[in-house]
Amino acid sequence: MQIAQKNFYKKFLGRAGEIKAAEHLKKKGFKIIKTNYKTPLGEIDIIATDNEYTVFIEVKTRAGN
Protein backbone atom coordinates (compact mmCIF):
# COMPACT_ATOMS: atom_id res chain seq x y z
CA MET A 1 0.00 0.00 0.00
CA GLN A 2 1.37 3.40 -0.95
CA ILE A 3 2.02 5.99 1.76
CA ALA A 4 -0.75 8.35 0.56
CA GLN A 5 -3.26 5.48 0.51
CA LYS A 6 -2.17 4.31 3.95
CA ASN A 7 -2.55 7.82 5.43
CA PHE A 8 -6.00 8.20 3.84
CA TYR A 9 -7.07 4.82 5.24
CA LYS A 10 -5.86 5.73 8.75
CA LYS A 11 -7.73 9.04 8.67
CA PHE A 12 -10.87 7.38 7.29
CA LEU A 13 -10.74 4.65 9.95
CA GLY A 14 -10.13 7.19 12.71
CA ARG A 15 -13.02 9.39 11.60
CA ALA A 16 -15.33 6.37 11.38
CA GLY A 17 -14.40 5.47 14.97
CA GLU A 18 -15.12 8.99 16.17
CA ILE A 19 -18.55 8.94 14.51
CA LYS A 20 -19.37 5.56 16.13
CA ALA A 21 -18.22 6.84 19.53
CA ALA A 22 -20.36 9.98 19.22
CA GLU A 23 -23.41 7.89 18.24
CA HIS A 24 -22.85 5.65 21.26
CA LEU A 25 -22.60 8.65 23.59
CA LYS A 26 -25.82 10.13 22.18
CA LYS A 27 -27.64 6.83 22.81
CA LYS A 28 -26.41 6.99 26.41
CA GLY A 29 -27.92 10.47 26.81
CA PHE A 30 -24.88 12.65 26.21
CA LYS A 31 -25.03 15.85 24.20
CA ILE A 32 -22.03 16.34 21.90
CA ILE A 33 -20.63 19.81 22.47
CA LYS A 34 -17.70 19.73 20.05
CA THR A 35 -15.74 17.28 17.92
CA ASN A 36 -12.11 17.57 16.82
CA TYR A 37 -11.47 20.51 19.14
CA LYS A 38 -7.99 21.84 18.47
CA THR A 39 -5.81 23.42 21.17
CA PRO A 40 -2.18 24.57 21.13
CA LEU A 41 -1.35 21.29 22.92
CA GLY A 42 -3.24 18.95 20.58
CA GLU A 43 -6.73 17.82 19.68
CA ILE A 44 -9.66 16.49 21.70
CA ASP A 45 -11.78 14.10 19.64
CA ILE A 46 -15.11 14.59 21.45
CA ILE A 47 -16.34 16.91 24.18
CA ALA A 48 -19.73 15.84 25.55
CA THR A 49 -22.00 16.47 28.53
CA ASP A 50 -24.86 14.72 30.27
CA ASN A 51 -25.74 17.90 32.26
CA GLU A 52 -23.92 16.51 35.31
CA TYR A 53 -20.53 15.76 33.79
CA THR A 54 -18.51 17.18 30.94
CA VAL A 55 -16.23 14.56 29.41
CA PHE A 56 -13.22 14.88 27.12
CA ILE A 57 -12.77 11.81 24.94
CA GLU A 58 -9.84 10.50 22.92
CA VAL A 59 -11.02 7.84 20.46
CA LYS A 60 -8.69 5.01 19.41
CA THR A 61 -9.96 2.90 16.52
CA ARG A 62 -8.60 -0.47 15.48
CA ALA A 63 -9.18 -2.44 12.32
CA GLY A 64 -10.30 -6.04 12.65
CA ASN A 65 -11.63 -7.89 15.65
LUMLUMDREN-2810 file (N, C-alpha, C; in Angstrom, 1 decimal):
<atoms>
<atom><aa>M</aa><ch>A</ch><at>N</at><xx>0.9</xx><yy>-1.2</yy><zz>0.0</zz></atom>
<atom><aa>M</aa><ch>A</ch><at>CA</at><xx>0.0</xx><yy>0.0</yy><zz>0.0</zz></atom>
<atom><aa>M</aa><ch>A</ch><at>C</at><xx>0.9</xx><yy>1.2</yy><zz>0.0</zz></atom>
<atom><aa>Q</aa><ch>A</ch><at>N</at><xx>0.6</xx><yy>2.2</yy><zz>-0.9</zz></atom>
<atom><aa>Q</aa><ch>A</ch><at>CA</at><xx>1.4</xx><yy>3.4</yy><zz>-1.0</zz></atom>
<atom><aa>Q</aa><ch>A</ch><at>C</at><xx>1.1</xx><yy>4.3</yy><zz>0.3</zz></atom>
<atom><aa>I</aa><ch>A</ch><at>N</at><xx>2.1</xx><yy>5.1</yy><zz>0.6</zz></atom>
<atom><aa>I</aa><ch>A</ch><at>CA</at><xx>2.0</xx><yy>6.0</yy><zz>1.8</zz></atom>
<atom><aa>I</aa><ch>A</ch><at>C</at><xx>0.8</xx><yy>6.9</yy><zz>1.8</zz></atom>
<atom><aa>A</aa><ch>A</ch><at>N</at><xx>0.4</xx><yy>7.5</yy><zz>0.6</zz></atom>
<atom><aa>A</aa><ch>A</ch><at>CA</at><xx>-0.8</xx><yy>8.3</yy><zz>0.6</zz></atom>
<atom><aa>A</aa><ch>A</ch><at>C</at><xx>-2.0</xx><yy>7.5</yy><zz>0.8</zz></atom>
<atom><aa>Q</aa><ch>A</ch><at>N</at><xx>-2.1</xx><yy>6.3</yy><zz>0.3</zz></atom>
<atom><aa>Q</aa><ch>A</ch><at>CA</at><xx>-3.3</xx><yy>5.5</yy><zz>0.5</zz></atom>
<atom><aa>Q</aa><ch>A</ch><at>C</at><xx>-3.3</xx><yy>5.1</yy><zz>2.0</zz></atom>
<atom><aa>K</aa><ch>A</ch><at>N</at><xx>-2.2</xx><yy>4.7</yy><zz>2.6</zz></atom>
<atom><aa>K</aa><ch>A</ch><at>CA</at><xx>-2.2</xx><yy>4.3</yy><zz>4.0</zz></atom>
<atom><aa>K</aa><ch>A</ch><at>C</at><xx>-2.6</xx><yy>5.4</yy><zz>4.9</zz></atom>
<atom><aa>N</aa><ch>A</ch><at>N</at><xx>-2.1</xx><yy>6.7</yy><zz>4.6</zz></atom>
<atom><aa>N</aa><ch>A</ch><at>CA</at><xx>-2.6</xx><yy>7.8</yy><zz>5.4</zz></atom>
<atom><aa>N</aa><ch>A</ch><at>C</at><xx>-4.0</xx><yy>8.1</yy><zz>5.3</zz></atom>
<atom><aa>F</aa><ch>A</ch><at>N</at><xx>-4.6</xx><yy>8.0</yy><zz>4.1</zz></atom>
<atom><aa>F</aa><ch>A</ch><at>CA</at><xx>-6.0</xx><yy>8.2</yy><zz>3.8</zz></atom>
<atom><aa>F</aa><ch>A</ch><at>C</at><xx>-6.8</xx><yy>7.2</yy><zz>4.6</zz></atom>
<atom><aa>Y</aa><ch>A</ch><at>N</at><xx>-6.4</xx><yy>5.9</yy><zz>4.5</zz></atom>
<atom><aa>Y</aa><ch>A</ch><at>CA</at><xx>-7.1</xx><yy>4.8</yy><zz>5.2</zz></atom>
<atom><aa>Y</aa><ch>A</ch><at>C</at><xx>-7.1</xx><yy>5.1</yy><zz>6.7</zz></atom>
<atom><aa>K</aa><ch>A</ch><at>N</at><xx>-5.9</xx><yy>5.5</yy><zz>7.3</zz></atom>
<atom><aa>K</aa><ch>A</ch><at>CA</at><xx>-5.9</xx><yy>5.7</yy><zz>8.7</zz></atom>
<atom><aa>K</aa><ch>A</ch><at>C</at><xx>-6.8</xx><yy>6.9</yy><zz>9.2</zz></atom>
<atom><aa>K</aa><ch>A</ch><at>N</at><xx>-6.8</xx><yy>7.9</yy><zz>8.4</zz></atom>
<atom><aa>K</aa><ch>A</ch><at>CA</at><xx>-7.7</xx><yy>9.0</yy><zz>8.7</zz></atom>
<atom><aa>K</aa><ch>A</ch><at>C</at><xx>-9.2</xx><yy>8.6</yy><zz>8.5</zz></atom>
<atom><aa>F</aa><ch>A</ch><at>N</at><xx>-9.5</xx><yy>7.9</yy><zz>7.5</zz></atom>
<atom><aa>F</aa><ch>A</ch><at>CA</at><xx>-10.9</xx><yy>7.4</yy><zz>7.3</zz></atom>
<atom><aa>F</aa><ch>A</ch><at>C</at><xx>-11.3</xx><yy>6.5</yy><zz>8.4</zz></atom>
<atom><aa>L</aa><ch>A</ch><at>N</at><xx>-10.4</xx><yy>5.6</yy><zz>8.8</zz></atom>
<atom><aa>L</aa><ch>A</ch><at>CA</at><xx>-10.7</xx><yy>4.6</yy><zz>9.9</zz></atom>
<atom><aa>L</aa><ch>A</ch><at>C</at><xx>-10.9</xx><yy>5.4</yy><zz>11.2</zz></atom>
<atom><aa>G</aa><ch>A</ch><at>N</at><xx>-10.0</xx><yy>6.4</yy><zz>11.5</zz></atom>
<atom><aa>G</aa><ch>A</ch><at>CA</at><xx>-10.1</xx><yy>7.2</yy><zz>12.7</zz></atom>
<atom><aa>G</aa><ch>A</ch><at>C</at><xx>-11.4</xx><yy>8.0</yy><zz>12.8</zz></atom>
<atom><aa>R</aa><ch>A</ch><at>N</at><xx>-11.8</xx><yy>8.6</yy><zz>11.7</zz></atom>
<atom><aa>R</aa><ch>A</ch><at>CA</at><xx>-13.0</xx><yy>9.4</yy><zz>11.6</zz></atom>
<atom><aa>R</aa><ch>A</ch><at>C</at><xx>-14.2</xx><yy>8.5</yy><zz>11.8</zz></atom>
<atom><aa>A</aa><ch>A</ch><at>N</at><xx>-14.2</xx><yy>7.3</yy><zz>11.2</zz></atom>
<atom><aa>A</aa><ch>A</ch><at>CA</at><xx>-15.3</xx><yy>6.4</yy><zz>11.4</zz></atom>
<atom><aa>A</aa><ch>A</ch><at>C</at><xx>-15.5</xx><yy>6.0</yy><zz>12.9</zz></atom>
<atom><aa>G</aa><ch>A</ch><at>N</at><xx>-14.4</xx><yy>5.8</yy><zz>13.5</zz></atom>
<atom><aa>G</aa><ch>A</ch><at>CA</at><xx>-14.4</xx><yy>5.5</yy><zz>15.0</zz></atom>
<atom><aa>G</aa><ch>A</ch><at>C</at><xx>-15.0</xx><yy>6.6</yy><zz>15.8</zz></atom>
<atom><aa>E</aa><ch>A</ch><at>N</at><xx>-14.6</xx><yy>7.8</yy><zz>15.5</zz></atom>
<atom><aa>E</aa><ch>A</ch><at>CA</at><xx>-15.1</xx><yy>9.0</yy><zz>16.2</zz></atom>
<atom><aa>E</aa><ch>A</ch><at>C</at><xx>-16.6</xx><yy>9.1</yy><zz>16.0</zz></atom>
<atom><aa>I</aa><ch>A</ch><at>N</at><xx>-17.1</xx><yy>8.9</yy><zz>14.8</zz></atom>
<atom><aa>I</aa><ch>A</ch><at>CA</at><xx>-18.6</xx><yy>8.9</yy><zz>14.5</zz></atom>
<atom><aa>I</aa><ch>A</ch><at>C</at><xx>-19.3</xx><yy>7.9</yy><zz>15.3</zz></atom>
<atom><aa>K</aa><ch>A</ch><at>N</at><xx>-18.8</xx><yy>6.6</yy><zz>15.3</zz></atom>
<atom><aa>K</aa><ch>A</ch><at>CA</at><xx>-19.4</xx><yy>5.6</yy><zz>16.1</zz></atom>
<atom><aa>K</aa><ch>A</ch><at>C</at><xx>-19.4</xx><yy>5.9</yy><zz>17.6</zz></atom>
<atom><aa>A</aa><ch>A</ch><at>N</at><xx>-18.3</xx><yy>6.5</yy><zz>18.1</zz></atom>
<atom><aa>A</aa><ch>A</ch><at>CA</at><xx>-18.2</xx><yy>6.8</yy><zz>19.5</zz></atom>
<atom><aa>A</aa><ch>A</ch><at>C</at><xx>-19.2</xx><yy>7.9</yy><zz>19.9</zz></atom>
<atom><aa>A</aa><ch>A</ch><at>N</at><xx>-19.4</xx><yy>8.9</yy><zz>19.0</zz></atom>
<atom><aa>A</aa><ch>A</ch><at>CA</at><xx>-20.4</xx><yy>10.0</yy><zz>19.2</zz></atom>
<atom><aa>A</aa><ch>A</ch><at>C</at><xx>-21.8</xx><yy>9.4</yy><zz>19.2</zz></atom>
<atom><aa>E</aa><ch>A</ch><at>N</at><xx>-22.1</xx><yy>8.5</yy><zz>18.3</zz></atom>
<atom><aa>E</aa><ch>A</ch><at>CA</at><xx>-23.4</xx><yy>7.9</yy><zz>18.2</zz></atom>
<atom><aa>E</aa><ch>A</ch><at>C</at><xx>-23.7</xx><yy>7.1</yy><zz>19.5</zz></atom>
<atom><aa>H</aa><ch>A</ch><at>N</at><xx>-22.7</xx><yy>6.4</yy><zz>20.0</zz></atom>
<atom><aa>H</aa><ch>A</ch><at>CA</at><xx>-22.8</xx><yy>5.6</yy><zz>21.3</zz></atom>
<atom><aa>H</aa><ch>A</ch><at>C</at><xx>-23.1</xx><yy>6.6</yy><zz>22.4</zz></atom>
<atom><aa>L</aa><ch>A</ch><at>N</at><xx>-22.4</xx><yy>7.7</yy><zz>22.5</zz></atom>
<atom><aa>L</aa><ch>A</ch><at>CA</at><xx>-22.6</xx><yy>8.6</yy><zz>23.6</zz></atom>
<atom><aa>L</aa><ch>A</ch><at>C</at><xx>-24.0</xx><yy>9.3</yy><zz>23.5</zz></atom>
<atom><aa>K</aa><ch>A</ch><at>N</at><xx>-24.5</xx><yy>9.6</yy><zz>22.3</zz></atom>
<atom><aa>K</aa><ch>A</ch><at>CA</at><xx>-25.8</xx><yy>10.1</yy><zz>22.2</zz></atom>
<atom><aa>K</aa><ch>A</ch><at>C</at><xx>-26.9</xx><yy>9.1</yy><zz>22.7</zz></atom>
<atom><aa>K</aa><ch>A</ch><at>N</at><xx>-26.7</xx><yy>7.9</yy><zz>22.3</zz></atom>
<atom><aa>K</aa><ch>A</ch><at>CA</at><xx>-27.6</xx><yy>6.8</yy><zz>22.8</zz></atom>
<atom><aa>K</aa><ch>A</ch><at>C</at><xx>-27.6</xx><yy>6.7</yy><zz>24.3</zz></atom>
<atom><aa>K</aa><ch>A</ch><at>N</at><xx>-26.5</xx><yy>7.0</yy><zz>24.9</zz></atom>
<atom><aa>K</aa><ch>A</ch><at>CA</at><xx>-26.4</xx><yy>7.0</yy><zz>26.4</zz></atom>
<atom><aa>K</aa><ch>A</ch><at>C</at><xx>-26.9</xx><yy>8.3</yy><zz>27.1</zz></atom>
<atom><aa>G</aa><ch>A</ch><at>N</at><xx>-27.4</xx><yy>9.2</yy><zz>26.3</zz></atom>
<atom><aa>G</aa><ch>A</ch><at>CA</at><xx>-27.9</xx><yy>10.5</yy><zz>26.8</zz></atom>
<atom><aa>G</aa><ch>A</ch><at>C</at><xx>-27.0</xx><yy>11.7</yy><zz>26.8</zz></atom>
<atom><aa>F</aa><ch>A</ch><at>N</at><xx>-25.8</xx><yy>11.5</yy><zz>26.3</zz></atom>
<atom><aa>F</aa><ch>A</ch><at>CA</at><xx>-24.9</xx><yy>12.7</yy><zz>26.2</zz></atom>
<atom><aa>F</aa><ch>A</ch><at>C</at><xx>-25.2</xx><yy>13.6</yy><zz>25.1</zz></atom>
<atom><aa>K</aa><ch>A</ch><at>N</at><xx>-24.9</xx><yy>14.8</yy><zz>25.3</zz></atom>
<atom><aa>K</aa><ch>A</ch><at>CA</at><xx>-25.0</xx><yy>15.8</yy><zz>24.2</zz></atom>
<atom><aa>K</aa><ch>A</ch><at>C</at><xx>-23.6</xx><yy>16.2</yy><zz>23.7</zz></atom>
<atom><aa>I</aa><ch>A</ch><at>N</at><xx>-23.4</xx><yy>16.0</yy><zz>22.4</zz></atom>
<atom><aa>I</aa><ch>A</ch><at>CA</at><xx>-22.0</xx><yy>16.3</yy><zz>21.9</zz></atom>
<atom><aa>I</aa><ch>A</ch><at>C</at><xx>-21.9</xx><yy>17.9</yy><zz>21.8</zz></atom>
<atom><aa>I</aa><ch>A</ch><at>N</at><xx>-20.9</xx><yy>18.4</yy><zz>22.5</zz></atom>
<atom><aa>I</aa><ch>A</ch><at>CA</at><xx>-20.6</xx><yy>19.8</yy><zz>22.5</zz></atom>
<atom><aa>I</aa><ch>A</ch><at>C</at><xx>-19.7</xx><yy>20.2</yy><zz>21.3</zz></atom>
<atom><aa>K</aa><ch>A</ch><at>N</at><xx>-18.7</xx><yy>19.4</yy><zz>21.1</zz></atom>
<atom><aa>K</aa><ch>A</ch><at>CA</at><xx>-17.7</xx><yy>19.7</yy><zz>20.0</zz></atom>
<atom><aa>K</aa><ch>A</ch><at>C</at><xx>-16.9</xx><yy>18.5</yy><zz>19.7</zz></atom>
<atom><aa>T</aa><ch>A</ch><at>N</at><xx>-16.6</xx><yy>18.4</yy><zz>18.4</zz></atom>
<atom><aa>T</aa><ch>A</ch><at>CA</at><xx>-15.7</xx><yy>17.3</yy><zz>17.9</zz></atom>
<atom><aa>T</aa><ch>A</ch><at>C</at><xx>-14.5</xx><yy>17.9</yy><zz>17.3</zz></atom>
<atom><aa>N</aa><ch>A</ch><at>N</at><xx>-13.4</xx><yy>17.2</yy><zz>17.4</zz></atom>
<atom><aa>N</aa><ch>A</ch><at>CA</at><xx>-12.1</xx><yy>17.6</yy><zz>16.8</zz></atom>
<atom><aa>N</aa><ch>A</ch><at>C</at><xx>-11.7</xx><yy>19.0</yy><zz>17.3</zz></atom>
<atom><aa>Y</aa><ch>A</ch><at>N</at><xx>-11.8</xx><yy>19.2</yy><zz>18.6</zz></atom>
<atom><aa>Y</aa><ch>A</ch><at>CA</at><xx>-11.5</xx><yy>20.5</yy><zz>19.1</zz></atom>
<atom><aa>Y</aa><ch>A</ch><at>C</at><xx>-10.0</xx><yy>20.6</yy><zz>19.2</zz></atom>
<atom><aa>K</aa><ch>A</ch><at>N</at><xx>-9.4</xx><yy>21.6</yy><zz>18.5</zz></atom>
<atom><aa>K</aa><ch>A</ch><at>CA</at><xx>-8.0</xx><yy>21.8</yy><zz>18.5</zz></atom>
<atom><aa>K</aa><ch>A</ch><at>C</at><xx>-7.5</xx><yy>22.9</yy><zz>19.5</zz></atom>
<atom><aa>T</aa><ch>A</ch><at>N</at><xx>-6.4</xx><yy>22.5</yy><zz>20.2</zz></atom>
<atom><aa>T</aa><ch>A</ch><at>CA</at><xx>-5.8</xx><yy>23.4</yy><zz>21.2</zz></atom>
<atom><aa>T</aa><ch>A</ch><at>C</at><xx>-4.3</xx><yy>23.5</yy><zz>20.8</zz></atom>
<atom><aa>P</aa><ch>A</ch><at>N</at><xx>-3.6</xx><yy>24.5</yy><zz>21.4</zz></atom>
<atom><aa>P</aa><ch>A</ch><at>CA</at><xx>-2.2</xx><yy>24.6</yy><zz>21.1</zz></atom>
<atom><aa>P</aa><ch>A</ch><at>C</at><xx>-1.4</xx><yy>23.3</yy><zz>21.5</zz></atom>
<atom><aa>L</aa><ch>A</ch><at>N</at><xx>-2.0</xx><yy>22.5</yy><zz>22.4</zz></atom>
<atom><aa>L</aa><ch>A</ch><at>CA</at><xx>-1.4</xx><yy>21.3</yy><zz>22.9</zz></atom>
<atom><aa>L</aa><ch>A</ch><at>C</at><xx>-1.8</xx><yy>20.0</yy><zz>22.2</zz></atom>
<atom><aa>G</aa><ch>A</ch><at>N</at><xx>-2.8</xx><yy>20.1</yy><zz>21.3</zz></atom>
<atom><aa>G</aa><ch>A</ch><at>CA</at><xx>-3.2</xx><yy>19.0</yy><zz>20.6</zz></atom>
<atom><aa>G</aa><ch>A</ch><at>C</at><xx>-4.7</xx><yy>19.0</yy><zz>20.3</zz></atom>
<atom><aa>E</aa><ch>A</ch><at>N</at><xx>-5.3</xx><yy>17.9</yy><zz>20.1</zz></atom>
<atom><aa>E</aa><ch>A</ch><at>CA</at><xx>-6.7</xx><yy>17.8</yy><zz>19.7</zz></atom>
<atom><aa>E</aa><ch>A</ch><at>C</at><xx>-7.5</xx><yy>16.9</yy><zz>20.6</zz></atom>
<atom><aa>I</aa><ch>A</ch><at>N</at><xx>-8.7</xx><yy>17.3</yy><zz>20.9</zz></atom>
<atom><aa>I</aa><ch>A</ch><at>CA</at><xx>-9.7</xx><yy>16.5</yy><zz>21.7</zz></atom>
<atom><aa>I</aa><ch>A</ch><at>C</at><xx>-10.7</xx><yy>16.0</yy><zz>20.7</zz></atom>
<atom><aa>D</aa><ch>A</ch><at>N</at><xx>-10.9</xx><yy>14.7</yy><zz>20.6</zz></atom>
<atom><aa>D</aa><ch>A</ch><at>CA</at><xx>-11.8</xx><yy>14.1</yy><zz>19.6</zz></atom>
<atom><aa>D</aa><ch>A</ch><at>C</at><xx>-13.2</xx><yy>14.5</yy><zz>19.9</zz></atom>
<atom><aa>I</aa><ch>A</ch><at>N</at><xx>-13.7</xx><yy>14.3</yy><zz>21.1</zz></atom>
<atom><aa>I</aa><ch>A</ch><at>CA</at><xx>-15.1</xx><yy>14.6</yy><zz>21.4</zz></atom>
<atom><aa>I</aa><ch>A</ch><at>C</at><xx>-15.2</xx><yy>15.3</yy><zz>22.8</zz></atom>
<atom><aa>I</aa><ch>A</ch><at>N</at><xx>-16.0</xx><yy>16.3</yy><zz>22.9</zz></atom>
<atom><aa>I</aa><ch>A</ch><at>CA</at><xx>-16.3</xx><yy>16.9</yy><zz>24.2</zz></atom>
<atom><aa>I</aa><ch>A</ch><at>C</at><xx>-17.8</xx><yy>16.7</yy><zz>24.3</zz></atom>
<atom><aa>A</aa><ch>A</ch><at>N</at><xx>-18.3</xx><yy>16.1</yy><zz>25.4</zz></atom>
<atom><aa>A</aa><ch>A</ch><at>CA</at><xx>-19.7</xx><yy>15.8</yy><zz>25.5</zz></atom>
<atom><aa>A</aa><ch>A</ch><at>C</at><xx>-20.1</xx><yy>16.1</yy><zz>27.0</zz></atom>
<atom><aa>T</aa><ch>A</ch><at>N</at><xx>-21.5</xx><yy>16.3</yy><zz>27.2</zz></atom>
<atom><aa>T</aa><ch>A</ch><at>CA</at><xx>-22.0</xx><yy>16.5</yy><zz>28.5</zz></atom>
<atom><aa>T</aa><ch>A</ch><at>C</at><xx>-23.3</xx><yy>15.7</yy><zz>28.7</zz></atom>
<atom><aa>D</aa><ch>A</ch><at>N</at><xx>-23.6</xx><yy>15.3</yy><zz>29.9</zz></atom>
<atom><aa>D</aa><ch>A</ch><at>CA</at><xx>-24.9</xx><yy>14.7</yy><zz>30.3</zz></atom>
<atom><aa>D</aa><ch>A</ch><at>C</at><xx>-25.6</xx><yy>15.6</yy><zz>31.3</zz></atom>
<atom><aa>N</aa><ch>A</ch><at>N</at><xx>-25.2</xx><yy>16.9</yy><zz>31.4</zz></atom>
<atom><aa>N</aa><ch>A</ch><at>CA</at><xx>-25.7</xx><yy>17.9</yy><zz>32.3</zz></atom>
<atom><aa>N</aa><ch>A</ch><at>C</at><xx>-25.2</xx><yy>17.8</yy><zz>33.7</zz></atom>
<atom><aa>E</aa><ch>A</ch><at>N</at><xx>-24.6</xx><yy>16.6</yy><zz>34.0</zz></atom>
<atom><aa>E</aa><ch>A</ch><at>CA</at><xx>-23.9</xx><yy>16.5</yy><zz>35.3</zz></atom>
<atom><aa>E</aa><ch>A</ch><at>C</at><xx>-22.4</xx><yy>16.5</yy><zz>35.1</zz></atom>
<atom><aa>Y</aa><ch>A</ch><at>N</at><xx>-22.0</xx><yy>15.9</yy><zz>34.1</zz></atom>
<atom><aa>Y</aa><ch>A</ch><at>CA</at><xx>-20.5</xx><yy>15.8</yy><zz>33.8</zz></atom>
<atom><aa>Y</aa><ch>A</ch><at>C</at><xx>-20.2</xx><yy>16.3</yy><zz>32.4</zz></atom>
<atom><aa>T</aa><ch>A</ch><at>N</at><xx>-19.1</xx><yy>16.9</yy><zz>32.3</zz></atom>
<atom><aa>T</aa><ch>A</ch><at>CA</at><xx>-18.5</xx><yy>17.2</yy><zz>30.9</zz></atom>
<atom><aa>T</aa><ch>A</ch><at>C</at><xx>-17.3</xx><yy>16.3</yy><zz>30.8</zz></atom>
<atom><aa>V</aa><ch>A</ch><at>N</at><xx>-17.3</xx><yy>15.5</yy><zz>29.6</zz></atom>
<atom><aa>V</aa><ch>A</ch><at>CA</at><xx>-16.2</xx><yy>14.6</yy><zz>29.4</zz></atom>
<atom><aa>V</aa><ch>A</ch><at>C</at><xx>-15.4</xx><yy>14.9</yy><zz>28.2</zz></atom>
<atom><aa>F</aa><ch>A</ch><at>N</at><xx>-14.1</xx><yy>14.6</yy><zz>28.2</zz></atom>
<atom><aa>F</aa><ch>A</ch><at>CA</at><xx>-13.2</xx><yy>14.9</yy><zz>27.1</zz></atom>
<atom><aa>F</aa><ch>A</ch><at>C</at><xx>-12.7</xx><yy>13.5</yy><zz>26.7</zz></atom>
<atom><aa>I</aa><ch>A</ch><at>N</at><xx>-13.0</xx><yy>13.2</yy><zz>25.4</zz></atom>
<atom><aa>I</aa><ch>A</ch><at>CA</at><xx>-12.8</xx><yy>11.8</yy><zz>24.9</zz></atom>
<atom><aa>I</aa><ch>A</ch><at>C</at><xx>-11.8</xx><yy>11.7</yy><zz>23.8</zz></atom>
<atom><aa>E</aa><ch>A</ch><at>N</at><xx>-10.8</xx><yy>10.8</yy><zz>24.0</zz></atom>
<atom><aa>E</aa><ch>A</ch><at>CA</at><xx>-9.8</xx><yy>10.5</yy><zz>22.9</zz></atom>
<atom><aa>E</aa><ch>A</ch><at>C</at><xx>-10.3</xx><yy>9.1</yy><zz>22.4</zz></atom>
<atom><aa>V</aa><ch>A</ch><at>N</at><xx>-10.5</xx><yy>9.1</yy><zz>21.1</zz></atom>
<atom><aa>V</aa><ch>A</ch><at>CA</at><xx>-11.0</xx><yy>7.8</yy><zz>20.5</zz></atom>
<atom><aa>V</aa><ch>A</ch><at>C</at><xx>-9.8</xx><yy>7.1</yy><zz>19.8</zz></atom>
<atom><aa>K</aa><ch>A</ch><at>N</at><xx>-9.7</xx><yy>5.9</yy><zz>20.1</zz></atom>
<atom><aa>K</aa><ch>A</ch><at>CA</at><xx>-8.7</xx><yy>5.0</yy><zz>19.4</zz></atom>
<atom><aa>K</aa><ch>A</ch><at>C</at><xx>-9.4</xx><yy>3.9</yy><zz>18.7</zz></atom>
<atom><aa>T</aa><ch>A</ch><at>N</at><xx>-9.3</xx><yy>3.9</yy><zz>17.4</zz></atom>
<atom><aa>T</aa><ch>A</ch><at>CA</at><xx>-10.0</xx><yy>2.9</yy><zz>16.5</zz></atom>
<atom><aa>T</aa><ch>A</ch><at>C</at><xx>-9.0</xx><yy>1.9</yy><zz>16.0</zz></atom>
<atom><aa>R</aa><ch>A</ch><at>N</at><xx>-9.4</xx><yy>0.6</yy><zz>16.0</zz></atom>
<atom><aa>R</aa><ch>A</ch><at>CA</at><xx>-8.6</xx><yy>-0.5</yy><zz>15.5</zz></atom>
<atom><aa>R</aa><ch>A</ch><at>C</at><xx>-9.3</xx><yy>-1.2</yy><zz>14.4</zz></atom>
<atom><aa>A</aa><ch>A</ch><at>N</at><xx>-8.6</xx><yy>-1.7</yy><zz>13.4</zz></atom>
<atom><aa>A</aa><ch>A</ch><at>CA</at><xx>-9.2</xx><yy>-2.4</yy><zz>12.3</zz></atom>
<atom><aa>A</aa><ch>A</ch><at>C</at><xx>-9.2</xx><yy>-3.9</yy><zz>12.7</zz></atom>
<atom><aa>G</aa><ch>A</ch><at>N</at><xx>-10.2</xx><yy>-4.6</yy><zz>12.3</zz></atom>
<atom><aa>G</aa><ch>A</ch><at>CA</at><xx>-10.3</xx><yy>-6.0</yy><zz>12.6</zz></atom>
<atom><aa>G</aa><ch>A</ch><at>C</at><xx>-11.0</xx><yy>-6.3</yy><zz>13.9</zz></atom>
<atom><aa>N</aa><ch>A</ch><at>N</at><xx>-10.9</xx><yy>-7.5</yy><zz>14.4</zz></atom>
<atom><aa>N</aa><ch>A</ch><at>CA</at><xx>-11.6</xx><yy>-7.9</yy><zz>15.6</zz></atom>
<atom><aa>N</aa><ch>A</ch><at>C</at><xx>-10.8</xx><yy>-7.5</yy><zz>16.8</zz></atom>
</atoms>
